[in-house]
């Protein structure tokens, strides 16, 4: 299997970052948020993904609908 050196570098950075916080996901997340705030204060735009819209779940009806002719 071919190993991409760029992907391996990113994975190594991610492992080191997680180890710095004892693999505590909340601490890692808080650090990333702090970094975002610092970048925002420097005038950089932080772009967020739009939230996923939830599909409405069908509810039970009183019976079949009558078709209009």
PyMOL CGO cylinders between C-alpha atoms (Angstrom):
from pymol import cmd
from pymol.cgo import CYLINDER

trace = [
    CYLINDER, 0.00, 0.00, 0.00, 1.26, 3.47, -0.91, 0.3, 1, 1, 1, 1, 1, 1,
    CYLINDER, 1.26, 3.47, -0.91, 1.77, 5.89, 1.98, 0.3, 1, 1, 1, 1, 1, 1,
    CYLINDER, 1.77, 5.89, 1.98, 1.17, 9.57, 1.30, 0.3, 1, 1, 1, 1, 1, 1,
    CYLINDER, 1.17, 9.57, 1.30, 3.83, 11.61, 3.15, 0.3, 1, 1, 1, 1, 1, 1,
    CYLINDER, 3.83, 11.61, 3.15, 1.53, 14.62, 3.49, 0.3, 1, 1, 1, 1, 1, 1,
    CYLINDER, 1.53, 14.62, 3.49, -1.22, 12.54, 5.09, 0.3, 1, 1, 1, 1, 1, 1,
    CYLINDER, -1.22, 12.54, 5.09, 1.34, 10.94, 7.42, 0.3, 1, 1, 1, 1, 1, 1,
    CYLINDER, 1.34, 10.94, 7.42, 2.64, 14.38, 8.43, 0.3, 1, 1, 1, 1, 1, 1,
    CYLINDER, 2.64, 14.38, 8.43, -0.88, 15.56, 9.28, 0.3, 1, 1, 1, 1, 1, 1,
    CYLINDER, -0.88, 15.56, 9.28, -1.57, 12.38, 11.26, 0.3, 1, 1, 1, 1, 1, 1,
    CYLINDER, -1.57, 12.38, 11.26, 1.66, 12.87, 13.22, 0.3, 1, 1, 1, 1, 1, 1,
    CYLINDER, 1.66, 12.87, 13.22, 0.74, 16.48, 14.02, 0.3, 1, 1, 1, 1, 1, 1,
    CYLINDER, 0.74, 16.48, 14.02, -2.71, 15.32, 15.13, 0.3, 1, 1, 1, 1, 1, 1,
    CYLINDER, -2.71, 15.32, 15.13, -1.22, 12.60, 17.37, 0.3, 1, 1, 1, 1, 1, 1,
    CYLINDER, -1.22, 12.60, 17.37, 1.18, 15.08, 18.98, 0.3, 1, 1, 1, 1, 1, 1,
    CYLINDER, 1.18, 15.08, 18.98, -1.60, 17.61, 19.54, 0.3, 1, 1, 1, 1, 1, 1,
    CYLINDER, -1.60, 17.61, 19.54, -3.83, 14.98, 21.16, 0.3, 1, 1, 1, 1, 1, 1,
    CYLINDER, -3.83, 14.98, 21.16, -0.97, 13.74, 23.35, 0.3, 1, 1, 1, 1, 1, 1,
    CYLINDER, -0.97, 13.74, 23.35, -0.37, 17.29, 24.63, 0.3, 1, 1, 1, 1, 1, 1,
    CYLINDER, -0.37, 17.29, 24.63, -3.85, 17.20, 26.15, 0.3, 1, 1, 1, 1, 1, 1,
    CYLINDER, -3.85, 17.20, 26.15, -3.74, 13.61, 27.39, 0.3, 1, 1, 1, 1, 1, 1,
    CYLINDER, -3.74, 13.61, 27.39, -6.15, 12.58, 24.60, 0.3, 1, 1, 1, 1, 1, 1,
    CYLINDER, -6.15, 12.58, 24.60, -8.92, 14.48, 26.43, 0.3, 1, 1, 1, 1, 1, 1,
    CYLINDER, -8.92, 14.48, 26.43, -11.35, 15.39, 23.64, 0.3, 1, 1, 1, 1, 1, 1,
    CYLINDER, -11.35, 15.39, 23.64, -12.85, 18.31, 25.56, 0.3, 1, 1, 1, 1, 1, 1,
    CYLINDER, -12.85, 18.31, 25.56, -9.42, 19.84, 26.18, 0.3, 1, 1, 1, 1, 1, 1,
    CYLINDER, -9.42, 19.84, 26.18, -8.45, 19.34, 22.53, 0.3, 1, 1, 1, 1, 1, 1,
    CYLINDER, -8.45, 19.34, 22.53, -11.68, 20.98, 21.38, 0.3, 1, 1, 1, 1, 1, 1,
    CYLINDER, -11.68, 20.98, 21.38, -11.23, 23.91, 23.78, 0.3, 1, 1, 1, 1, 1, 1,
    CYLINDER, -11.23, 23.91, 23.78, -7.71, 24.47, 22.44, 0.3, 1, 1, 1, 1, 1, 1,
    CYLINDER, -7.71, 24.47, 22.44, -8.97, 24.48, 18.86, 0.3, 1, 1, 1, 1, 1, 1,
    CYLINDER, -8.97, 24.48, 18.86, -11.69, 26.99, 19.80, 0.3, 1, 1, 1, 1, 1, 1,
    CYLINDER, -11.69, 26.99, 19.80, -9.10, 29.24, 21.46, 0.3, 1, 1, 1, 1, 1, 1,
    CYLINDER, -9.10, 29.24, 21.46, -7.04, 29.10, 18.29, 0.3, 1, 1, 1, 1, 1, 1,
    CYLINDER, -7.04, 29.10, 18.29, -10.05, 30.10, 16.23, 0.3, 1, 1, 1, 1, 1, 1,
    CYLINDER, -10.05, 30.10, 16.23, -10.74, 33.06, 18.50, 0.3, 1, 1, 1, 1, 1, 1,
    CYLINDER, -10.74, 33.06, 18.50, -7.12, 34.20, 18.21, 0.3, 1, 1, 1, 1, 1, 1,
    CYLINDER, -7.12, 34.20, 18.21, -7.33, 34.04, 14.42, 0.3, 1, 1, 1, 1, 1, 1,
    CYLINDER, -7.33, 34.04, 14.42, -10.65, 35.93, 14.47, 0.3, 1, 1, 1, 1, 1, 1,
    CYLINDER, -10.65, 35.93, 14.47, -9.04, 38.69, 16.58, 0.3, 1, 1, 1, 1, 1, 1,
    CYLINDER, -9.04, 38.69, 16.58, -6.31, 38.98, 13.95, 0.3, 1, 1, 1, 1, 1, 1,
    CYLINDER, -6.31, 38.98, 13.95, -9.02, 39.73, 11.42, 0.3, 1, 1, 1, 1, 1, 1,
    CYLINDER, -9.02, 39.73, 11.42, -9.23, 36.35, 9.75, 0.3, 1, 1, 1, 1, 1, 1,
    CYLINDER, -9.23, 36.35, 9.75, -12.61, 35.01, 8.76, 0.3, 1, 1, 1, 1, 1, 1,
    CYLINDER, -12.61, 35.01, 8.76, -13.64, 31.69, 10.24, 0.3, 1, 1, 1, 1, 1, 1,
    CYLINDER, -13.64, 31.69, 10.24, -15.94, 29.83, 7.91, 0.3, 1, 1, 1, 1, 1, 1,
    CYLINDER, -15.94, 29.83, 7.91, -18.30, 27.28, 9.41, 0.3, 1, 1, 1, 1, 1, 1,
    CYLINDER, -18.30, 27.28, 9.41, -20.14, 24.58, 7.61, 0.3, 1, 1, 1, 1, 1, 1,
    CYLINDER, -20.14, 24.58, 7.61, -23.89, 25.06, 7.45, 0.3, 1, 1, 1, 1, 1, 1,
    CYLINDER, -23.89, 25.06, 7.45, -25.73, 22.91, 9.94, 0.3, 1, 1, 1, 1, 1, 1,
    CYLINDER, -25.73, 22.91, 9.94, -27.33, 19.79, 8.60, 0.3, 1, 1, 1, 1, 1, 1,
    CYLINDER, -27.33, 19.79, 8.60, -31.06, 20.10, 8.28, 0.3, 1, 1, 1, 1, 1, 1,
    CYLINDER, -31.06, 20.10, 8.28, -32.99, 17.32, 9.85, 0.3, 1, 1, 1, 1, 1, 1,
    CYLINDER, -32.99, 17.32, 9.85, -35.58, 15.53, 7.85, 0.3, 1, 1, 1, 1, 1, 1,
    CYLINDER, -35.58, 15.53, 7.85, -39.05, 15.60, 9.25, 0.3, 1, 1, 1, 1, 1, 1,
    CYLINDER, -39.05, 15.60, 9.25, -40.19, 12.21, 10.38, 0.3, 1, 1, 1, 1, 1, 1,
    CYLINDER, -40.19, 12.21, 10.38, -43.52, 11.11, 9.00, 0.3, 1, 1, 1, 1, 1, 1,
    CYLINDER, -43.52, 11.11, 9.00, -46.18, 10.79, 11.64, 0.3, 1, 1, 1, 1, 1, 1,
    CYLINDER, -46.18, 10.79, 11.64, -49.06, 8.39, 11.68, 0.3, 1, 1, 1, 1, 1, 1,
    CYLINDER, -49.06, 8.39, 11.68, -52.08, 9.75, 9.86, 0.3, 1, 1, 1, 1, 1, 1,
    CYLINDER, -52.08, 9.75, 9.86, -55.76, 9.18, 10.38, 0.3, 1, 1, 1, 1, 1, 1,
    CYLINDER, -55.76, 9.18, 10.38, -55.98, 7.13, 7.24, 0.3, 1, 1, 1, 1, 1, 1,
    CYLINDER, -55.98, 7.13, 7.24, -55.23, 7.31, 3.54, 0.3, 1, 1, 1, 1, 1, 1,
    CYLINDER, -55.23, 7.31, 3.54, -55.70, 10.68, 1.89, 0.3, 1, 1, 1, 1, 1, 1,
    CYLINDER, -55.70, 10.68, 1.89, -58.40, 11.09, -0.65, 0.3, 1, 1, 1, 1, 1, 1,
    CYLINDER, -58.40, 11.09, -0.65, -57.17, 12.27, -4.01, 0.3, 1, 1, 1, 1, 1, 1,
    CYLINDER, -57.17, 12.27, -4.01, -58.72, 15.37, -5.46, 0.3, 1, 1, 1, 1, 1, 1,
    CYLINDER, -58.72, 15.37, -5.46, -59.96, 14.86, -9.00, 0.3, 1, 1, 1, 1, 1, 1,
]
cmd.load_cgo(trace, "trace")
